[in-house]
Structures are given as C-alpha cells and as structure tokens.
Amino acid sequence: MTESVAFSDTAHSHEPILAETWGADDDEYVEEGAGIELGDIRIPPLAPVPTGLVRPGDSLCDICRQLQLNVDNFIVTPGDDDTYKAHLFLGLVEDMKKKTHCPLCRLILGSIGSELPSVEDGQPLSVSYRWEAVEEMRSISPYAWKPGGRYANPKRLNAFPRITLLANDTPTLSKLYSVRPIEDKIDFNMVSNWLFMCEDWHGDECEKSKFLDGIVDNPTLLIPSFRLIDVIDNCIVSAPRNVIYIALSYVWGRIDPAKILRLLKANVDELQTPGALLQQHHHDRIPLTIQHAMHVARELQLRYIWVDSLCIIQDDIGPGGSKMDAITKMDLIYGAAYLTIIAATGTDANAGLPGVYPGTRQVPQLIEEVLPGLRLASKPSGLSHITNIHRTRAWTYQELQFAKRRLTFIGGQVVFQCCSYHWREDVVFEDRNCYLTRSAARDELPNDIFKLESLLHGYSGLSLTSQEDIYHAFAGMARFFRTKLGANLCHGIPDTDFDWFLLWTTQDPPKRRPHAPSWSWSGWQGEMRPMSWWRYRPSTEQIRELQRDRTWIVWYERRAHHLEDCHRVWTSETTTSLPSESLDPTSFYDSRIQTRFPFDCSQTLPTPRKVVNAPKYVESGHTELGSGFLQFWTVSVMFSLAESTSRENPTFGPRNTHSRVGIFGRDGREVGIVFVNPDWRDKNVISQKTHEFILLSEGTDHDLRLDVDDKDLKYMVMLIDWQGDGQWAERVAVTSIEKTSLKQALGVGPVWKEFILG
C-alpha cells in the first residue's frame, strides 16, 4: 500500500527574508552607499584587496614573463584566435617550486594543490595550462601530468582549479564570474541577498524539493513529535504551524554522544524553558557546529533551526518511539526546511562553520599581484574541500537529496545553491545573465528506472557507523521510490522490478554485511553497480516488457524462520489471486510461463518448511512480517570453476578488481567467466569441485534492446554458496552464460529446483 503524505501545490505564504524591495523598474545601475543595484538584483560592494600581496624580491620567472599576461587576456572578445585553445607548458613541478620569487608560479602550484608532489610513481610531474571561457570572462586552468600525457593522481590535488582576474581589476561594468576578495568574516547581508534573489526570481520553483511531489505545507501534521530550536528564546519548542525553519546537516564523528548535549526524556522539560540553552552547563556541551548554525540563523533573521541531537528525543526508542518516527521521515524534515545548512568541513560536530566568526576561515584565499595592476586569484571548486567523511557518509546522502536550498560551508567560505542556481562568496554572480527567469521550469526527475537505479548506486557505497542503520538512513528515499516507481523496497530492491534490480555487481570486492540478505546490495559494504549501466537504456515501459518476456521466477519471501508460510514479494494490480499449481502457472509479471525448458517447470508455489538457526536480518520497512529469506523455484545447473583460459573481455566502464574465474562444463570447455571476491576464490575454487548456479532470467550483458534475437540472448545466472547445513544459500556473484551452455551442465544436468536464498 502506498503511504499517503499531504502536500499542497503552492508555497506557504510569507514575506521575503528581507523586507526591503531593492532596485528600480528599469535595467539600469543605481549607485547606493552599500553597493550597486541592477533592476531587482543587488550587487554588494567589493571588499578591499588584501594588503601585502607583493613580497620583497617578487618578479616573474623567465617562462611566466614570456606569457605576456595582461588584463585583456582574461576578457573574451570577438575574433579571439586559437592561442586560447592551446595547452601551454610551464615546466617541471620541481623547477617551479624553486621559483619562490615568481607570484604566478606560486599561484598556479597553490591552485593545483598544496600537496602537489614533484614526482609520482617514479616519474617527474610537469605543469601545463589551458584557457577556458565562461561568458565574457576567461580563466587559466592548470593541471599536473606525467610523461606520456597522463594526469597526476587526483586524490591529492584540487578538483578543476581555475585562475582568473580579481573583480577589483576587471575593467568591464559587469564583474560576472571574476573573483572577489572575501573578508575574515562572512558578509551575511550577501547571504540574505542570495535568499532574497532566489525567492524573487524563482518563486515557488525553489519551494519544492525535487524528490517530493509537492510542497510540505505543514510538517507538524506529518511529524507529531516535531521540535525545533528557538534561537531567540534559546530553548527547544514544539514546532509552530506552518513554521519556516533551517535544518542542519552535519557529522557527529567520533565524539562520545554522552559528552554532548542531547534531548532526552529526562531533560526535555528543562530544555523547553526559555534561556535553557544559554545556561553554562548546557551551552558548553553544545558542539561548535551547532552553536555556529544557531548563530547563522540569527544572522539571517530566521528564528528556528532543526538539529537531530536536540530536536529528537534520543532515548525515546522502541516500538512507537518518537526517534524512529523522525528518522523514517528525514525526507519530510529536510524537504520542508526553508534552508539547509551543510557543514561540509571537518570530521566531527566540533569542527564549526568556517567564516561565521573572525579567524575561522581555515583555508586562505589565494591572490597574487602578478604585475602592477594585474591581480589574479584562484577560483577553486568546492569538490576540492569535501572531506572523505562527507563524501562517504550515508546519513547525509538523503539530507542533501531532499534539501531545496543549501547553504554549504566548505573550503573556508560559504556557497548557496537552490533548485535553479548557485552563488558563492568568492565569485561575482549578482548579474541578470546568470539567473533563470520566473517562468523557467525546473527539471523534474522523471519516472525512469535508471534515475532511480542511480540513487541506489549512489547510496550503496556510503559508510555507516552502525551497519544496522542501512535502511533507516535511506527511509526517505524509500518513500520516494513508492511515489515515483510505485514500488516498495524489499531489503533495498524495488519489488515491482525485482528481477531487474537483482542484476547488480560491484567494481571492487565488497565486504559481507551480515545484517541484510546476500541477494540485495544492502547485504554488502561496497558500491553497487547495475550490470546494465553502460550502453543502451530502454524506457521504463520497455523494461517491464523485458521482465514479462524474459523471466519465469515467482518470488516469495518467508515470513519468519520458525513459520512455514510465505508471501509474494509483489503482486500486480491485474493479479486477482495468488497463482495455483497448474501446468501453465502465472509468472511474477502476470504472463503465462511458456515452455522454456525441456522438463516440467510448472511448480512455483513454496513448499512448507521451517529454517533452523538462520541469521536474523534488520527489518527492511517493506512489510511488517518478512525474514529477508526468499523462497522460489528455478533452474539449477552445476559447473566447475578454475583459472580462466579465455581472453580478457573488453572493459566496459570501470575496471573490475575481483578475481576472474572461468566456468567449465562437461567436456572441459569454458562456458563463461565470473568475477568473485579473491578471498572466496582462494577458499572455494578447488580442482574437481563443482559449484551451483541458478538461472535468474534471460538477457544480455550490456545491450538491453528489445529487438535482440533469441539466439543472442544469454542466461543471467547467480553463483550460490550453501549455508546452514544446506538449508539456505547465499549469493556469491551474478554473471551470464550462453543458453547452449545448459547442455554442458555437470552431474544430472539442469533441473527445476526449489531454493531458499538468504
């Protein structure tokens, strides 16, 4: 059953965050004491250029002097020649590091990365650059490379570095895309200006999270236990109706939860008293990032902020507890927030937000006076400063997906992004040319299996402190799957397209997660990759047709180990009753099962049986009863595994780092290959030992077109390993074999057999 969530079609009505109406009716510049106005766009004044840019003895080196740089190089004009398209060589990194007197060498090396080595893999690194143009502004894009033209290892370098004119030296009236100096403390008037422009230019488009069907008008109706921090009265409050609030996305890190202030059953009444959060014994235990976020809310004249540790009663757990109710509705909490603060700097909750207070920027702005009157600055990508914990943390994944406006603290500065555009402190963006107009429609995420598949792909490789949270941290996305695909997630696999989503693999050997079943990506720690991700992508309707024509398994899930009954994983709307035993049973997708195999394959109902001493998996949230053990009938074939004798297949996509093992049949011929975990290979690939494969569906490795000839179709198969004295099996890997390979099956050959898969 699809969960009902109430949305409205229009935004809640409230005044823009700034009460003033800026600008004239005509597109003309209006001088103001605090800046310039262009229509309804306010351009803040430029901060002064830092002093002391020129060091004693500074002068360009011979190579940089030959570049003959001047202001005009950075302004795009008609008729520019191919000089600006060339890749220009600057020298070896080792030599450039010695030229400490050259401001351009210093700027280029610093832009590429402070950890740029002189030698990598025993080879000297060199530096070149190319020109890139965005609108009227051109920039230098430097990069480091090895002999032979290969780029240096990007893990140690900044992503997409660029160098361009300082806005203070830009001669044109528009300073668009030039770099502006940033002061020691964030100018929150500039941030308020961004919010005002977003509201004024984008209207309701930025009131809607792209992963929610509409606007969450009143989150208090959807989350009865919804609480907020009141940053004016400095206490915890029950959220007012139609409240406008900020949400904070951050990482706790390795801080002991007992040492920080958390909302608990024992202190909820005390913390709801005005001024409670200012009391020293409470205030000193509030992590620095949360304190800074509360200050940001005050600076932006927004009264309320949501923070998990202080807005969810942390020890109200168990059935019916408010903690689980809030955790499963994170999509609504972040989707309803007017603004989400992303603390993307540091590894724990005490990292703070750089720039909120003087002296906290952490990352210096790189500006150099290359020549008198020519000051250049680095324009770094935010990707350069995302720490590993933020790249890989599962809990922040859906927070970022559902946020409709983000204020990200990263790389020593603040960046604003809405559904339509983004602005940042160190680059001039306040110009009519870089906005979408009011009438511009925001891209909606289509009902596309591949788009949804990419969400699973993106989430599956992320880390969790507690592995039991594998479904909790994805609960909001699960609700989205129900909305867009009409699918419930059965342990991470959409039930409406079960056969399709079972065909996943991994690039690198994953680690088994015992809290979830092996047949799902959720049962493994590692990034899931669809087998079909590389080439042709049919529509959702075509994929449904593929499943109807090329599958035969009727999937059941066991309700519990000690019970004998099972339930179908999914039943279509056209199915009026459960299938009965007959010579022509109904398949999982409601088509008659054709005579696919030269033996009786009519039995599809599960045989009543109990399972003893099997592992218990965490609840998937799909159904109230469901053990995560599948029970079904399909074809079983036996083959032996040994070192492959065939040539390496062409590499499609990222290189597979598993062990490549050959599949051998009755006459010793290699009928296929399978990529397995090296540890599993070392323990199980033994001479003369046979291994069991189960047939999942018909298909092809990469090309998923409907018009593939039957002779070109293969069998998608799963290599399994028996557990619990043969009571149930686990997935080892998924691969494909030629259809003719069934004749090569060892033992008695292919048989129709019942399986329990955990």
C-alpha positions in Angstrom: 0.0 0.0 0.0 1.3 3.4 -0.9 1.7 5.7 2.1 -0.3 8.9 1.9 1.6 12.2 2.5 -0.2 15.5 2.4 1.3 18.2 0.2 0.0 21.4 -1.2 0.5 22.7 -4.7 1.6 26.2 -3.7 4.2 27.5 -1.3 3.3 28.8 2.1 2.8 32.5 2.0 5.5 34.5 3.8 7.4 37.7 3.1 10.8 37.5 1.5 13.5 37.1 4.1 14.5 40.8 3.6 11.7 43.3 3.9 13.2 45.8 1.5 12.4 45.9 -2.2 15.6 46.6 -4.0 16.1 48.1 -7.4 14.4 50.2 -10.0 11.9 49.0 -12.6 14.5 49.5 -15.5 17.6 47.6 -16.0 20.0 50.4 -15.1 22.6 50.6 -12.4 21.7 52.6 -9.3 24.5 53.7 -7.1 23.9 53.0 -3.4 26.1 53.6 -0.4 26.3 49.8 0.2 26.6 48.7 -3.4 25.0 48.8 -6.8 21.5 47.8 -7.8 20.6 46.4 -11.3 16.9 46.2 -11.5 15.9 43.8 -8.7 19.4 42.5 -8.3 21.6 44.0 -5.7 25.4 43.8 -6.3 27.3 44.2 -3.0 30.4 46.4 -2.8 33.7 44.7 -3.4 35.8 44.1 -0.3 39.2 45.8 -0.3 42.1 43.9 -1.8 44.3 42.3 1.0 47.5 44.2 1.7 50.9 42.7 1.5 50.4 40.8 -1.7 53.8 41.8 -3.1 56.7 40.1 -1.3 60.3 41.6 -1.4 62.1 40.4 -4.5 59.0 39.3 -6.3 59.3 39.1 -10.1 58.0 36.8 -12.8 60.3 34.0 -13.9 61.5 33.8 -17.5 58.8 31.4 -18.6 55.9 33.3 -16.9 57.2 36.6 -18.3 57.1 35.1 -21.8 53.3 34.5 -21.4 52.8 38.3 -21.7 49.7 38.3 -19.5 47.6 41.4 -19.2 44.0 42.3 -18.3 42.8 41.9 -21.9 43.9 38.2 -21.8 41.0 37.5 -19.4 38.3 39.4 -21.3 36.5 37.4 -24.0 36.2 39.4 -27.2 35.0 38.6 -30.8 37.7 37.2 -33.0 39.9 35.5 -30.3 42.4 33.2 -32.0 43.4 29.6 -31.3 46.0 30.7 -28.8 43.4 30.4 -26.1 42.6 26.8 -27.0 46.2 25.6 -26.8 47.7 23.6 -23.9 50.7 25.6 -22.8 53.7 24.1 -21.0 55.0 25.8 -17.8 57.7 23.4 -16.6 58.5 20.7 -14.1 56.9 20.9 -10.7 60.3 20.5 -9.1 61.6 23.6 -11.0 58.5 25.7 -10.4 58.7 25.0 -6.6 62.2 26.5 -6.6 60.9 29.8 -8.1 59.6 31.2 -4.9 60.0 34.7 -6.2 57.5 34.2 -9.1 54.0 35.1 -8.0 52.4 33.3 -11.0 54.3 30.0 -10.2 53.2 30.3 -6.6 49.5 30.9 -7.6 49.5 28.0 -10.1 51.0 25.5 -7.8 48.8 26.5 -4.9 45.7 26.3 -7.1 46.6 22.7 -8.2 47.0 21.6 -4.6 49.2 22.2 -1.5 50.2 18.5 -1.6 51.3 18.5 -5.2 54.4 16.2 -5.3 57.3 16.7 -7.6 57.5 13.0 -8.5 54.7 10.4 -8.8 55.3 6.7 -9.4 58.9 7.4 -10.0 58.1 9.9 -12.8 58.6 13.7 -12.7 55.4 15.7 -12.8 55.0 18.7 -15.2 52.6 21.6 -15.2 50.6 22.9 -18.2 47.5 25.1 -18.5 44.8 25.8 -21.0 42.4 28.8 -21.3 38.7 28.3 -20.5 35.9 30.9 -21.1 32.6 31.3 -19.3 30.5 34.1 -20.8 32.8 37.2 -21.0 35.4 36.0 -18.5 38.3 33.8 -19.3 40.3 31.8 -16.8 43.5 29.7 -16.7 43.0 26.0 -15.9 46.3 24.5 -14.7 46.9 20.8 -14.4 49.8 18.4 -13.5 50.7 15.4 -15.7 53.2 12.6 -16.1 55.3 11.8 -19.1 53.1 10.3 -21.8 50.3 12.8 -21.1 48.6 11.0 -18.1 47.2 13.2 -15.4 48.6 13.2 -11.9 46.7 11.3 -9.2 43.6 13.5 -8.5 43.2 12.2 -4.9 46.0 14.5 -3.7 45.0 17.5 -5.8 42.3 20.1 -6.1 39.4 19.4 -8.4 39.2 21.6 -11.6 41.4 24.5 -10.4 41.0 27.8 -12.2 42.7 31.2 -12.0 41.1 34.5 -13.2 41.0 38.2 -12.7 40.3 39.8 -9.4 37.0 41.6 -9.7 38.6 44.8 -8.4 40.8 44.9 -11.5 38.1 43.9 -14.0 37.7 46.9 -16.4 34.2 46.0 -17.6 31.0 47.2 -15.9 29.9 43.6 -15.3 32.2 41.7 -13.0 30.4 38.4 -13.7 32.5 35.3 -12.9 35.5 37.2 -11.7 36.9 36.5 -8.2 36.1 38.9 -5.4 38.1 39.2 -2.2 36.5 37.7 0.9 36.9 39.2 4.3 37.8 37.4 7.5 34.1 37.1 8.4 31.2 36.1 6.2 29.1 39.0 5.0 25.6 37.7 5.9 24.0 40.6 4.1 25.3 39.0 0.9 23.8 35.6 2.0 20.5 37.3 2.7 20.7 38.9 -0.7 21.1 35.4 -2.3 18.0 34.2 -0.4 16.0 37.2 -1.5 17.0 36.8 -5.2 16.1 33.1 -5.0 12.6 33.9 -3.7 12.2 36.9 -6.0 13.4 35.2 -9.2 12.5 31.6 -8.8 9.3 31.8 -6.7 7.6 28.5 -5.9 10.1 26.5 -8.0 12.5 26.6 -5.2 9.9 25.8 -2.6 9.7 22.3 -3.9 12.3 19.6 -3.2 12.7 17.7 -6.5 12.4 14.4 -4.5 9.0 15.3 -3.0 5.8 15.5 -5.1 4.8 18.9 -3.7 5.4 21.4 -1.0 5.3 20.3 2.6 2.9 22.9 3.8 2.8 22.0 7.5 5.3 19.4 8.7 3.8 19.4 12.1 0.8 17.4 10.7 3.2 14.8 9.3 5.5 14.5 12.3 3.6 14.8 15.6 6.9 14.9 17.6 8.4 17.7 15.5 10.6 20.0 17.6 12.9 22.9 16.8 15.5 25.1 18.4 14.2 28.7 19.1 17.4 30.7 18.6 15.8 33.8 20.0 14.4 32.3 23.3 17.3 29.8 23.3 15.3 26.7 24.0 13.6 23.7 22.4 10.0 24.2 21.3 7.2 22.3 19.6 7.2 23.4 16.0 4.5 26.1 15.3 2.1 25.5 12.5 3.4 26.4 9.0 6.8 27.2 10.5 9.7 28.5 8.5 13.0 26.9 9.7 16.5 25.9 8.9 17.8 22.3 9.0 21.4 21.4 9.8 23.2 18.6 8.0 26.5 17.7 9.7 28.5 14.7 11.0 28.8 13.7 14.7 32.1 12.0 14.0 33.8 10.1 16.9 32.5 12.4 19.6 31.2 10.5 22.6 27.4 11.2 22.4 27.3 11.1 26.3 29.6 14.2 26.3 27.4 16.5 24.2 24.0 18.0 25.0 21.2 15.8 23.6 17.5 15.9 24.0 16.5 13.1 26.4 13.4 12.1 28.3 15.0 13.4 31.4 15.8 16.9 30.2 13.1 17.6 27.7 11.0 19.8 30.1 14.1 21.7 31.2 15.4 22.4 27.7 12.0 23.8 26.7 12.4 26.6 29.3 13.4 29.9 27.6 17.1 30.6 28.1 17.9 26.9 28.9 20.5 26.6 26.1 22.4 29.7 27.4 23.0 28.1 30.8 26.6 27.3 31.0 26.2 23.6 31.9 24.1 23.2 28.8 25.8 25.7 26.5 29.3 24.3 27.0 28.1 20.9 25.8 26.6 22.1 22.6 29.0 21.1 19.8 30.7 24.0 18.0 29.0 23.3 14.6 25.5 23.5 16.2 26.4 26.7 18.0 27.6 28.3 14.8 24.5 27.1 12.9 22.3 28.8 15.5 24.3 32.0 15.0 23.8 31.8 11.2 20.0 31.5 11.8 20.1 34.7 13.9 22.2 36.5 11.2 19.6 35.5 8.6 16.7 36.6 10.8 15.2 33.1 10.9 14.1 32.1 14.4 14.0 28.3 14.2 16.5 25.6 13.4 16.3 21.8 13.4 19.2 19.7 14.6 18.8 16.0 15.2 20.6 15.7 18.6 18.5 18.5 20.1 15.2 18.0 18.3 14.7 14.3 18.5 14.4 12.6 21.9 17.4 10.4 21.6 16.4 7.8 24.1 12.7 7.5 23.0 13.3 4.3 21.1 11.5 1.1 20.6 8.0 0.5 19.0 6.1 3.7 18.7 9.0 5.8 19.9 9.4 9.4 18.5 13.0 8.8 17.5 12.2 6.2 14.9 9.2 8.2 13.7 11.5 11.1 13.0 14.3 9.0 11.5 11.9 7.5 8.9 10.7 11.0 7.9 14.0 12.7 7.3 12.9 13.4 3.7 10.0 15.5 5.1 12.1 17.3 7.6 14.7 18.4 5.1 12.2 18.8 2.2 10.1 21.2 4.3 13.1 23.3 5.6 13.3 26.7 4.0 17.1 26.3 4.0 19.5 23.5 4.9 22.9 24.3 6.3 25.5 21.8 5.1 28.6 21.6 7.4 31.0 20.1 4.8 34.2 21.0 6.7 35.8 18.9 9.4 35.3 15.4 10.6 33.1 15.9 13.7 30.5 18.1 15.3 33.1 20.4 16.9 34.6 21.5 13.5 32.4 24.6 13.4 31.4 26.6 10.3 34.3 28.5 8.7 33.8 32.2 8.4 31.0 32.6 10.8 33.4 34.2 13.3 36.6 36.0 12.5 39.7 33.8 12.4 37.8 30.6 11.4 38.2 30.6 7.6 40.9 27.9 7.8 41.5 27.9 4.0 43.3 31.1 2.8 42.2 32.8 -0.4 44.9 32.6 -3.0 45.5 36.1 -4.6 48.7 37.2 -6.2 49.8 40.5 -7.8 51.3 39.1 -10.9 52.2 42.6 -12.4 51.3 46.1 -11.3 47.6 46.5 -12.0 47.1 42.7 -12.7 46.0 40.7 -9.7 44.9 37.2 -10.2 43.1 34.8 -7.8 42.4 31.1 -7.5 38.7 30.1 -8.1 38.7 26.6 -6.5 35.9 24.1 -7.0 34.0 23.1 -3.8 34.8 19.5 -4.6 38.4 20.2 -3.6 37.5 20.6 0.0 34.9 17.9 0.7 36.5 15.7 3.3 36.3 11.9 2.9 33.7 11.6 5.7 31.3 13.8 3.8 31.9 12.0 0.6 31.1 8.7 2.1 28.6 9.3 4.9 25.3 7.5 4.3 23.2 9.6 6.7 23.9 12.9 4.8 23.0 11.4 1.4 19.3 11.8 1.6 19.6 15.1 3.5 21.4 16.5 0.5 19.0 15.0 -1.9 15.9 16.4 -0.3 17.2 19.9 0.6 15.6 22.5 -1.6 18.0 25.3 -0.7 21.5 24.6 0.6 24.0 26.9 2.4 27.2 24.9 2.3 30.2 25.8 4.4 33.2 24.4 2.6 36.7 25.4 1.6 36.8 28.3 4.0 33.8 30.0 2.6 30.0 29.7 2.1 28.2 28.6 -1.0 24.4 28.9 -1.7 22.6 26.5 -4.0 18.9 26.4 -4.8 16.9 24.3 -7.2 17.7 26.7 -10.0 21.2 28.1 -9.5 24.0 28.7 -7.0 26.1 31.6 -5.7 29.4 31.7 -3.7 31.3 34.3 -1.7 34.4 34.5 -3.8 32.9 34.8 -7.3 30.6 37.6 -8.6 27.3 36.1 -9.6 24.9 39.0 -9.0 24.0 39.6 -12.6 20.8 39.1 -14.5 22.5 36.8 -17.1 23.2 34.0 -14.6 19.6 33.5 -13.4 16.7 31.5 -14.6 13.6 33.7 -15.0 10.4 33.2 -13.1 8.8 31.2 -15.9 11.7 28.8 -16.3 10.5 25.3 -15.4 12.7 23.3 -13.1 13.8 19.9 -14.3 11.7 17.2 -12.7 13.1 13.7 -12.0 11.2 11.5 -14.5 9.7 8.2 -13.8 12.8 6.5 -15.0 14.2 3.2 -13.6 17.7 4.3 -14.5 17.4 7.5 -12.5 16.1 5.6 -9.5 18.8 3.0 -10.0 21.4 5.7 -9.8 20.1 6.6 -6.3 20.7 3.1 -5.1 24.1 3.1 -6.8 25.0 6.4 -5.1 23.8 5.3 -1.6 25.1 1.7 -1.6 28.8 2.6 -1.4 28.4 5.0 1.6 29.6 4.3 5.1 27.6 3.8 8.3 28.8 3.8 11.8 26.1 1.3 12.7 25.5 -1.2 10.0 22.0 -1.8 11.4 21.1 1.6 10.0 21.3 0.5 6.4 17.6 1.1 5.8 17.0 3.8 8.4 19.4 6.2 6.6 17.5 5.5 3.3 14.0 5.7 4.6 13.1 8.9 2.9 14.4 7.7 -0.4 12.2 4.5 0.0 9.2 6.8 0.3 10.3 8.4 -3.0 10.5 5.0 -4.7 6.9 4.4 -3.7 5.9 7.8 -5.2 7.9 7.7 -8.5 8.1 3.9 -9.2 5.1 2.7 -7.3 7.5 0.3 -5.6 8.2 -0.8 -2.1 11.7 -1.7 -1.2 12.2 -5.3 -0.2 15.5 -5.1 1.6 16.7 -2.4 -0.8 15.3 -4.0 -4.0 12.2 -2.4 -5.6 9.5 -5.1 -5.6 7.9 -4.0 -8.9 11.0 -4.7 -10.8 12.6 -7.4 -8.7 14.3 -9.4 -11.4 15.8 -6.3 -13.0 17.3 -4.9 -9.7 18.8 -8.3 -8.7 21.2 -8.0 -11.6 23.8 -5.9 -9.8 27.5 -6.3 -9.3 30.4 -4.4 -7.8 33.6 -3.0 -9.2 35.7 -3.9 -6.1 35.3 -6.9 -3.8 32.7 -5.9 -1.1 32.6 -7.0 2.5 29.6 -9.0 3.7 27.1 -7.1 5.8 25.5 -9.9 8.0 22.5 -7.7 8.9 20.9 -7.9 5.5 20.4 -10.7 2.8 23.2 -11.5 0.3 20.9 -11.2 -2.7 20.5 -7.5 -2.1 23.1 -4.7 -2.4 22.2 -4.0 1.2 23.9 -7.2 2.3 27.3 -5.9 1.3 29.5 -3.0 2.1 30.6 -1.7 -1.2 29.3 0.3 -4.2 26.6 -1.5 -6.2 26.8 -1.2 -10.0 23.9 -2.3 -12.2 25.1 -4.9 -14.8 23.3 -2.9 -17.4 24.6 0.5 -16.7 26.9 1.0 -19.7 25.0 1.0 -23.0 21.5 1.3 -24.4 18.8 2.3 -21.9 15.3 1.3 -22.7 12.3 3.1 -21.2 10.6 2.0 -18.0 7.8 0.5 -20.1 10.2 -1.4 -22.2 12.0 -2.8 -19.1 8.6 -4.0 -17.8 8.1 -5.8 -21.1 11.6 -7.3 -20.9 10.8 -8.7 -17.5 7.5 -10.0 -18.7 9.1 -11.8 -21.6 12.4 -13.0 -20.2 11.7 -14.1 -16.6 9.9 -17.0 -15.0 10.7 -17.0 -11.3 7.8 -16.2 -8.9 9.5 -14.6 -5.9 8.2 -15.3 -2.4 9.6 -14.0 0.9 9.5 -16.2 4.0 7.6 -14.5 6.9 9.8 -16.0 9.6 12.3 -18.8 10.1 10.0 -20.7 12.5 7.0 -20.3 10.3 6.2 -22.2 7.1 4.2 -19.6 5.3 5.5 -17.2 2.7 4.1 -14.1 0.8 4.7 -12.9 -2.7 7.3 -10.2 -2.9 5.0 -8.3 -5.3 1.5 -8.8 -6.8 0.5 -6.6 -9.8 -2.8 -4.8 -9.9 -4.0 -7.2 -12.6 -3.4 -10.3 -10.5 -6.7 -11.2 -8.9 -5.5 -14.1 -6.8 -2.3 -16.0 -5.9 -1.3 -18.5 -8.6 -2.4 -22.0 -8.3 -0.5 -25.1 -9.2 -1.2 -25.9 -12.9 0.6 -26.9 -16.0 0.6 -23.2 -17.1 1.2 -21.1 -14.0 1.3 -17.3 -13.9 4.7 -15.7 -13.8 5.8 -12.9 -11.4 4.7 -10.3 -14.0 1.4 -11.9 -14.9 2.2 -13.6 -18.2 1.8 -17.3 -18.8 5.0 -19.2 -18.3 6.0 -20.6 -21.6 7.6 -24.0 -22.1 11.1 -22.7 -21.7 12.9 -25.8 -20.6 12.7 -29.5 -21.7 11.4 -30.5 -18.3 8.5 -29.8 -16.0 8.8 -26.2 -14.6 5.2 -25.7 -13.6 5.7 -25.9 -9.8 6.1 -22.3 -8.4 4.4 -22.3 -5.0 6.7 -22.6 -2.0 6.9 -25.9 -0.1 6.0 -25.5 3.6 9.2 -25.9 5.6 11.0 -24.3 8.6 14.5 -23.0 8.8 16.7 -23.6 11.9 19.4 -21.4 13.3 19.4 -18.9 10.4 20.6 -15.3 10.8 18.1 -12.6 11.6 18.3 -9.5 9.4 17.3 -6.0 10.3 13.8 -5.0 9.3 13.6 -3.5 5.8 10.5 -1.5 6.5 8.8 -3.1 3.5 6.4 -5.3 5.4 5.6 -6.0 9.0 6.4 -9.6 8.5 9.3 -10.7 6.3 12.5 -12.6 7.2 14.5 -11.4 4.2 14.8 -15.1 3.0 13.5 -15.7 -0.5 11.9 -19.0 -1.4 11.3 -19.8 -5.1 11.7 -22.3 -7.9 14.1 -22.0 -10.8 16.6 -24.0 -12.9 19.8 -25.3 -11.2 23.0 -26.1 -13.1 26.3 -27.4 -11.8 29.7 -26.3 -13.3 33.3 -26.4 -12.1 35.4 -23.3 -11.6 39.1 -22.9 -12.5 41.5 -20.3 -13.8 40.1 -18.8 -17.0 41.7 -19.8 -20.3 39.7 -17.3 -22.4 41.0 -13.9 -23.4 40.1 -10.9 -21.3 36.8 -9.3 -22.2 36.7 -5.7 -23.4 36.4 -3.4 -20.4 33.1 -1.7 -20.2 33.1 1.1 -17.6 35.3 1.0 -14.5 37.8 -1.9 -14.3 36.7 -4.9 -12.2 39.1 -5.7 -9.4 37.6 -9.1 -8.5 39.3 -12.4 -9.3 38.4 -13.5 -12.8 37.4 -17.2 -12.8 36.4 -19.4 -15.6 33.2 -21.6 -15.7 33.8 -25.0 -17.2 31.3 -27.6 -18.4 31.0 -31.3 -19.2 33.6 -31.5 -22.0 36.1 -29.2 -20.3 35.0 -26.2 -22.4 34.9 -22.8 -20.8 31.3 -21.6 -21.0 31.7 -18.3 -19.2 33.5 -16.2 -16.6 32.5 -14.9 -13.2 34.2 -12.2 -11.1 34.4 -13.3 -7.4 35.9 -12.0 -4.2 39.6 -13.1 -4.1 39.1 -14.4 -0.6 36.2 -16.6 -1.7 38.2 -17.8 -4.7 41.1 -18.9 -2.5 38.8 -20.9 -0.3 36.4 -22.4 -2.8 38.0 -22.7 -6.3 39.4 -26.2 -5.9 40.2 -28.7 -8.6 37.3 -31.1 -9.4 34.9 -29.3 -7.1 31.5 -28.4 -8.6 29.5 -25.2 -7.9 25.9 -24.5 -8.2 24.4 -21.7 -10.4 20.7 -20.7 -10.5 19.1 -19.2 -13.6 17.6 -15.8 -12.9 16.4 -14.6 -16.3 17.2 -14.2 -20.0 19.2 -11.2 -21.0 22.5 -9.8 -22.4 25.5 -8.4 -20.6 25.2 -4.8 -21.8 22.9 -4.3 -24.7 19.3 -4.3 -23.5 17.4 -3.7 -26.7 14.0 -5.4 -27.1 14.9 -6.5 -30.7 17.8 -8.8 -29.7 17.4 -12.1 -31.5 16.7 -15.1 -29.3 19.9 -16.7 -30.4 21.8 -13.7 -28.9 20.2 -13.9 -25.5 22.1 -15.4 -22.6 21.0 -16.7 -19.2 21.7 -14.4 -16.3 22.9 -16.7 -13.5 23.8 -16.4 -9.8 26.6 -18.4 -8.3 25.5 -19.5 -4.9 27.1 -21.0 -1.8 25.1 -23.2 0.6 24.9 -22.3 4.3 23.3 -23.8 7.5 23.9 -27.4 6.6 22.3 -26.9 3.2 19.1 -25.2 4.5 19.7 -22.0 2.6 22.1 -20.4 0.0 23.8 -17.1 -0.3 24.7 -15.1 -3.3 28.4 -15.1 -4.4 28.2 -13.3 -7.7 26.0 -12.7 -10.8 27.2 -13.3 -14.3 25.9 -14.7 -17.6 26.3 -17.9 -19.7 25.3 -18.8 -23.2 21.9 -20.6 -23.4 23.5 -23.5 -25.1 25.7 -24.0 -22.1 22.9 -25.9 -20.3 24.0 -28.9 -22.3 27.4 -28.6 -20.6 26.0 -28.8 -17.1 27.7 -31.4 -14.9 26.0 -34.1 -12.9 22.4 -34.8 -13.9 22.3 -31.7 -15.9 19.8 -28.8 -15.5 16.9 -29.4 -13.0 13.9 -27.5 -11.8 14.6 -26.9 -8.1 13.3 -25.0 -5.1 15.7 -22.6 -3.3 15.8 -20.6 -0.1 18.1 -17.6 -0.6 19.3 -15.5 2.3 
